[in-house]
Amino acid sequence: MGDEQDDKPLTTWEMLHSVLAAAFGVQSGKNRSRDFSRGKPRQFIILGVLFTACFVLLIAGIVQLVLYFSGV
């Protein structure tokens, strides 16, 4: 049974969870080893870049909102 799970590629949810956990520095060793054995680097790179872009846009939006309400 465990061998079947080890051969399956990661689901989108598993990859997203791993990217978010790694971004905040709370990735577990078990999940990290799972990612290296079952994940494809290209998928993690794409998700990482998308997460970073969304994070930067979110922060920029919050700054713009604060500046707008502060009257600057």
N, C-alpha and C positions, 0 to 999 in steps of 0.2 A: 504494500500500500504506500509506504513512504517513498518508494522509488518512482511511482507514478506522479506523485506531487512534485518531486525534484526535477522531472523532465518537462513539466508544463511551463510555458512562458508566463511571465508575470502579467496579471490583469492590469488594466488601466488604473483601477482604484489602488492596487498594491504599489504601483509605480508612483502615483500621486502622493500616497501616504509616505513613501520613502523620501521623495523630494522635499516634502514639507518638513518631515522629521529631521532630515539632514540640514535643511536651511536654518532650523532653530537649534540644531546641535543636540538633539535628543534621540538620535537613531540608535536602536538597540543592536548589539553585536549579532544576535540571531537574524534580524532583518537585513543587516549589512551583508552577512555571508550569503543569505538567500539572494540578495540583489546581485552580488558578484557571480553567483553560480547560475542563476536563471535569467538575469536581465541582460539587455543589449545596451551597450554604452550610448549608441546614437539616440535611443529613446530617452535615456536619462538626460542627455545633453539638451535635447529639444525641450523637454519638460522643464529643465532647470533654467533655460533661457526664457521660456514663456513665463515661468513663475517670477523671475527677476524683473522682467519687463512689467508685469502686472503690479508687482510690489512697488517699483519706482513710480509708475503712474498713479497708484493709490496714494503714496506719500506726497507726490506733487499736487494731487487733487486736494488733499487735506491742507497742505500749505496754502494753496490758492483760496480755499474756503476760509481759513483762519485770517488771511490777509484781507479778504473781502469784508468779513464781519468786523475786523478791527479798524476798517476805514483807511487802510494804507493803499 
